[in-house]
Amino acid sequence: MFIIDGHCDAISKLLMNQRADFYDSSILDVTLPRLQAANIKLQCFAIYIPRAFSMTEFQAILMSVDLYEQRILNDPHMMPIHNQTDMNSLLSGSQIGAFLTLEGVDGIMGNFMYLRILYRLGVRAVGLTWNHANWAADGIGEPRGGGLTIIGKQFVKECEKLGILIDVSHLSEAGFWDVAAIAQKPFYASHSNVFDICQHPRNLKKDQILEIIRVGGCIGLTFVPFFVSMNKPVMIQDLLKHIDYICECGGTDHLTFGSDFDGIDEWIVELEHPGQYVNLQNMLLQYYDEEDVEKWLFKNWFQYLHKNI
Ligand SMILES: [Zn+2]
């Protein structure tokens, strides 16, 4: 069974650690041998600039794109995914697709020229914020809980005009509803779970889940242990409640996964890197029809991207 993973921070680790290597699992969770072992057909790679990084933000974004090209795409087993044609050739070929996203638009500094350049460099999805506020919006960790700024709203429109998808994971609740009010295209949450199951602010409330389903977006359940369960250790089975909840909301055709590998330093037991996706697949097959499992691991993501990029 093919798998698509909607979020990882491998590029950020390449940026922060000179020794990180796409072939070596001593630093990275996401390595080529593990993607191959798990039959991952498409991996989304996020550009995320940690606050401590000593470089102007846009320069750091450019450096991230360069690292992505030199250290990941450079491998002949990988192919960048920019459009529907690429999605079609991905299916007929043997390569692994790489989909470039930006997590937090701080470095664009409100200048849409930078966004257009990033589009030309391959960025096809954008999350407006990480947990804090920036010029575009408040993140979920910003106590004042504001939504999008005026320029943030214009930015969403510019993204849609270019063909860049909007990722609402990390965004404040008010920001989520601002996006919902102006977005013309289906938006998605790349790595968030269900708030009613695990009361972490990064998780989605029921009305948010229903809205993503209504607009035809995707919800990527994530493997960050404290977004899955308050009890430790967190087991793969703990994801079942989140899956059932989304299905009960009518989301069978919108449920996907976004691991957050390389963005975490605690893991679900036996789901600690992409190579262990097979453990999730086997667990799911014990409880659900193969047809549903294939939707969640592959088809829902594939169809969403195929239709919307
Ligand atoms: Zn994140």
Boltz pocket constraint, residues with backbone or C-beta under 6 A from the ligand:
constraints:
  - pocket:
      binder: B
      contacts: [[A, 103], [A, 170], [A, 191], [A, 260], [A, 263]]
      max_distance: 6.0
